Amino acid sequence: MKRGLRSRLAQYGDDEFSLFLRRGFLKAAGHDDEALTRPIVGILSTASDFNPCHGTAPKLAEAVRQGVLSAGGLAFVFPTISLQESFAFPTSMLWRNLMAMDVEAMLTSLPMDSVVLIGGCDKTIPAELMGALSADMPSIVLPVGPMLAGRFEGGRLGACTDCRRLWAEFRGGRLSETDLNRAHEQLMPTSGTCMVMGTATTMATIAETLGFTLAGAATAPAVSAERMRIATATGRRAAEMAKTGTPRPSELLTKTSLRNASVILQAISGSTNALVHLAAIAGRAGLDFDLAAFDRIGRETPVLVNLKPAGAYFAEDFHAAGGVPALWRRLKDRLDLATKTVSNETLGGIVARWPAYVDDEVIRPLNRPVVASEAIAILSGNLAPGGAAIKLSAATKELTTHEGPALVFDSLEDLARRIDDSTLPVTPDHCLVLRNVGPIGAPGMPEAGALPIPKKLAEKGVKDMVRISDARMSGTAFGTVVLHVTPEAAAGGPLALVKDGDRIRLDAKARRLDLLVDDAELAARRKLWSPPKKPVRGYERLYVDHVSQANLGCDFDFLVKHPAL
Ligand code: FES
């Protein structure tokens, strides 16, 4: 197989001419013919002024380049789509698959022998892993790392758990606008990803557990010198991978490493978004992410990592407490430590050499967990025949068994129009239902599942209610929120048939979500249902025509690895 600059030549029907041209353009970039002999490492940069979470990406890319050069490789930095949660309309999830396609296209069309994937903000690492698995090029993930926690009036603040908490206090009239604005200055105090156990920290932790990063790379703060050293070491390792052509992503992403990821996702009380991303990542390797097995694992896995929103600390504390390898050590009897990583070490090999120190308050021992078990549960029932998810560790325990009348919002617009209406017929007993916000319905399945508490109730001090939707929820959010209801309403799922006043029963212990309406009535309602109109053109049309449901990862059907391949 051709390597380095001789690989993937532009097709003119004369390879020597193609190489002649390429060498000429390289000279224009200041390289000489010696470059032809070196292995090439691509450095995928997601730097963008629209992505403040990745503000350090250019510096990281340069540190990676130094590592590559010192190990005898040649480094090329190149851009891909960059997605930041609050800058991507209508939701970054709509564009995750486009970014994954972009990553795959660049990896399969540019002359490189290995690649460093710089990512971090929620959808970026999943998209990079999806693209890298489809390209199956030796790949190493470099998370940009988490922000430092903010400091405010003797306490600490973290994006975006405290953004939500403070906003809810403000909506409920318990926090003045002046105080809200003062706290605002400290919510995102540095570059880096959200520093609670949101989707970014979750996916970085999972990438490390799947073996796609160097040890410690998930949690070192974005603005630390250690992060820069990890970047340099990542470059050195990537140059070695470019020489040997191994390990490939398909060697790391296995049934066993996915099972390890399930244990860790439960033990960190991670973002429910990881369920969707893991299903998509697994699909790119021709594997299933088994939600039933994930639920079983959750029943016996304690939450050990004491980070917000389920706990009290921040990502920098997780790192100082020992980081992900310290967590593996705590869970050594529940993980398969023989799985391999990009460094060619096994998880067990890393655990054996990792410093013994652990901060027991942040990474709790098995006999003193943050939550005994069941961080995330998978529900079924006649309202969610294809499944639904609930983050029990962020829910109000008394509400996880609840029966109440439905109050239905048909869309995000309907929700925005009515939720603060003082005449809204709502009580704390109601189950708030939001539909047509799934993969097809929104489209893109926005993080709208944690519906705001209606203002008239928030002002009376109501902080949580049962909320049910086909949307997702930010990993930084909290509440008794049933998500990812499958099939979604826009695909004709039973959620489309719910009417105001219908009784809904949530029984999380029994893993049930049921609509207490008889089958004949539901059949009559179904006859009157019609699917929503599709977008008429462009990427959104491609999206709704090909996106899978949440339980399968919301990937495009034509990108999942075909069994014959
Ligand atoms: Fe980028 Fe939270 S918005 S990680």
Residues whose N, C-alpha, C, O or C-beta is under 5 A from the ligand:
A	BS01	FES	C53 E85 G120 C121 D122 T193 C194 A200
